[in-house]
């Protein structure tokens, strides 16, 4: 009951999430600020959670590759942003990821390992670039930020897979699909709000 309320609260917070704007007053240091970045910007949490949950629905070997591929791509996307090649519409990267992967989770779509890796890498590059670009002005050690961001993405995927492996019952599969449908709905609302506030 408490976990459901917490997940609902986090997802609801995404409705009012603004584009990523610096890691604020949390004086954690660059590594920990990168590690906890999705919790400062729940819109990013939606995208990373969608990938993590989708990995639990794949074959075990594909799940590992998907999580590692996403985390590595997040690190690479962050590095690209640090080199000055931030995408113009970078805030849309996580939104599009949640819009694309959320329905796959809700429908429990399994795809070949290669295709899953391509999706994870594309999502990770967009996520890393979008998460890092707005923060650069406040970062003193951007390399630590990038490693924190990548590690946070990897830990989220590992935790999601550990939970579904520990509770393999049918209700867990249904719960994952329900969260996938919530991610899809919230991402769609956020995307519509973003287009209307331009």
Phi and psi in degrees as a GROMACS rama.xvg file:
@    title "Ramachandran Plot"
@    xaxis  label "Phi"
@    yaxis  label "Psi"
@TYPE xy
-65.646  -39.9604  UNK-2
-63.2522  -41.435  UNK-3
-62.5315  -41.1142  UNK-4
-64.8657  -40.0817  UNK-5
-64.595  -46.2595  UNK-6
-61.3528  -42.7855  UNK-7
-62.0763  -39.4837  UNK-8
-65.0743  -43.86  UNK-9
-63.8793  -43.5002  UNK-10
-67.7796  -38.2373  UNK-11
-64.5443  -35.2765  UNK-12
-62.0564  -24.4721  UNK-13
-66.7407  -22.8111  UNK-14
-64.1334  -28.821  UNK-15
-108.294  13.1257  UNK-16
-69.5842  131.492  UNK-17
-91.7161  165.137  UNK-18
-54.8463  152.041  UNK-19
-58.1957  124.783  UNK-20
-136.47  90.974  UNK-21
53.084  154.491  UNK-22
-88.9511  19.1857  UNK-23
66.2487  -146.346  UNK-24
-88.5895  0.629803  UNK-25
-74.7033  100.356  UNK-26
-83.8713  72.9116  UNK-27
-97.9024  -13.663  UNK-28
91.8305  157.684  UNK-29
-63.9591  -39.6389  UNK-30
-61.8991  -50.2806  UNK-31
-72.0105  -30.9651  UNK-32
-63.4123  -40.4246  UNK-33
-67.2991  -40.5859  UNK-34
-60.3698  -41.4537  UNK-35
-99.2932  10.8456  UNK-36
-52.3441  -42.133  UNK-37
-60.9677  -28.725  UNK-38
-78.9853  -20.117  UNK-39
-80.7031  -26.2526  UNK-40
-132.696  86.4927  UNK-41
-57.2144  -20.6424  UNK-42
-61.156  -34.4251  UNK-43
-74.5199  -32.4918  UNK-44
-62.9637  -37.4799  UNK-45
-58.0532  -47.2307  UNK-46
-65.8346  -47.1399  UNK-47
-65.9927  -37.3742  UNK-48
-67.5355  -37.4513  UNK-49
-60.8242  -45.7306  UNK-50
-63.9464  -43.5718  UNK-51
-61.652  -45.0584  UNK-52
-69.2961  -36.6428  UNK-53
-64.2359  -35.7405  UNK-54
-62.5051  -31.3571  UNK-55
-69.1749  -17.1094  UNK-56
-94.5614  -2.96019  UNK-57
-92.5873  174.431  UNK-58
-61.4973  148.431  UNK-59
-51.7686  -42.644  UNK-60
-65.9002  -38.1961  UNK-61
-68.6954  -34.8101  UNK-62
-61.7668  -44.1455  UNK-63
-63.8212  -46.9451  UNK-64
-62.3567  -38.0596  UNK-65
-65.5164  -45.596  UNK-66
-65.6612  -45.0567  UNK-67
-67.5876  -41.0209  UNK-68
-62.368  -41.767  UNK-69
-63.8857  -46.7383  UNK-70
-63.3054  -42.0846  UNK-71
-64.7102  -39.0729  UNK-72
-69.2553  -34.5197  UNK-73
-60.359  -44.7616  UNK-74
-61.3877  -43.6181  UNK-75
-66.2842  -42.3172  UNK-76
-62.7137  -37.135  UNK-77
-65.6829  -41.8037  UNK-78
-63.3888  -39.4323  UNK-79
-61.6107  -42.7024  UNK-80
-64.3034  -39.0429  UNK-81
-66.856  -25.4374  UNK-82
-83.5804  0.713886  UNK-83
95.051  14.9062  UNK-84
-112.066  54.2026  UNK-85
-77.463  139.661  UNK-86
-69.2598  145.639  UNK-87
-61.8948  -43.6723  UNK-88
-106.013  47.6392  UNK-89
-62.2056  -27.9154  UNK-90
-64.0476  -21.1645  UNK-91
-80.2898  -13.545  UNK-92
-57.5639  -56.4905  UNK-93
-62.799  -36.0495  UNK-94
-62.5096  -47.1415  UNK-95
-65.8543  -35.3023  UNK-96
-62.2205  -47.9165  UNK-97
-64.3006  -38.7985  UNK-98
-65.9118  -34.415  UNK-99
-83.6832  -42.7238  UNK-100
-88.3482  -29.7796  UNK-101
-53.0491  -49.4063  UNK-102
-63.5066  -30.7434  UNK-103
-64.7842  -37.4773  UNK-104
-68.3339  -44.9681  UNK-105
-62.0433  -34.8121  UNK-106
-91.7406  -2.60132  UNK-107
52.7266  54.5161  UNK-108
-84.4893  122.637  UNK-109
-101.067  135.605  UNK-110
-128.041  163.995  UNK-111
-57.5413  151.329  UNK-112
-56.4265  -38.7163  UNK-113
-64.3112  -44.2972  UNK-114
-66.5405  -40.153  UNK-115
-60.7433  -40.8466  UNK-116
-65.26  -40.0668  UNK-117
-62.1424  -45.4236  UNK-118
-61.8996  -45.1724  UNK-119
-63.7162  -41.1996  UNK-120
-67.7878  -43.6081  UNK-121
-62.1351  -43.5024  UNK-122
-65.2339  -40.4856  UNK-123
-65.3976  -41.8836  UNK-124
-61.0927  -45.1175  UNK-125
-64.8907  -41.874  UNK-126
-64.6527  -46.5606  UNK-127
-64.0742  -41.0338  UNK-128
-67.0286  -45.6853  UNK-129
-69.0673  -33.1758  UNK-130
-76.1244  -25.2698  UNK-131
-96.6963  -39.1408  UNK-132
-52.245  -47.2227  UNK-133
-72.7762  -13.9133  UNK-134
-91.8379  -13.3851  UNK-135
-56.9599  -35.9357  UNK-136
-64.4508  -25.441  UNK-137
-103.085  -3.53658  UNK-138
-84.4414  131.995  UNK-139
-95.7665  -30.5139  UNK-140
-130.78  81.8097  UNK-141
-62.4801  -26.1311  UNK-142
-65.1295  -40.2255  UNK-143
-64.9831  -39.4946  UNK-144
-58.2272  -48.2465  UNK-145
-61.0184  -42.7643  UNK-146
-66.9356  -37.3202  UNK-147
-63.7947  -43.7236  UNK-148
-62.5207  -44.2423  UNK-149
-65.2435  -42.6008  UNK-150
-65.3161  -39.578  UNK-151
-60.6636  -40.1136  UNK-152
-64.9194  -40.8285  UNK-153
-66.6838  -42.5455  UNK-154
-64.8793  -36.7375  UNK-155
-63.3562  -43.9992  UNK-156
-65.4464  -41.509  UNK-157
-64.1593  -40.5498  UNK-158
-66.5807  -42.5344  UNK-159
-61.1821  -42.8341  UNK-160
-68.7236  -37.2036  UNK-161
-64.7204  -40.3507  UNK-162
-66.5415  -43.779  UNK-163
-71.8343  -28.1161  UNK-164
-72.8737  -34.7307  UNK-165
-72.9807  -32.9042  UNK-166
-120.909  78.6509  UNK-167
-80.5929  7.39862  UNK-168
-65.4201  163.018  UNK-169
-60.2548  -36.5238  UNK-170
-62.5876  -30.9801  UNK-171
-68.3034  -40.6115  UNK-172
-62.0242  -40.8413  UNK-173
-66.0587  -41.8848  UNK-174
-60.6523  -42.3306  UNK-175
-61.4954  -42.7052  UNK-176
-66.7422  -37.0787  UNK-177
-63.9204  -44.6662  UNK-178
-62.1548  -37.8108  UNK-179
-59.8057  -39.5689  UNK-180
-69.286  -35.9236  UNK-181
-64.1853  -43.9836  UNK-182
-57.9254  -44.406  UNK-183
-60.5925  -46.9632  UNK-184
-64.8397  -46.1568  UNK-185
-67.2766  -40.1102  UNK-186
-62.3038  -38.0987  UNK-187
-65.7871  -43.3058  UNK-188
-62.3588  -43.4549  UNK-189
-63.4349  -40.9319  UNK-190
-64.1962  -41.8637  UNK-191
-65.1045  -43.2489  UNK-192
-62.6839  -37.8503  UNK-193
-65.388  -38.0052  UNK-194
-71.1854  -29.7028  UNK-195
-84.0467  -18.7484  UNK-196
-93.8861  4.25455  UNK-197
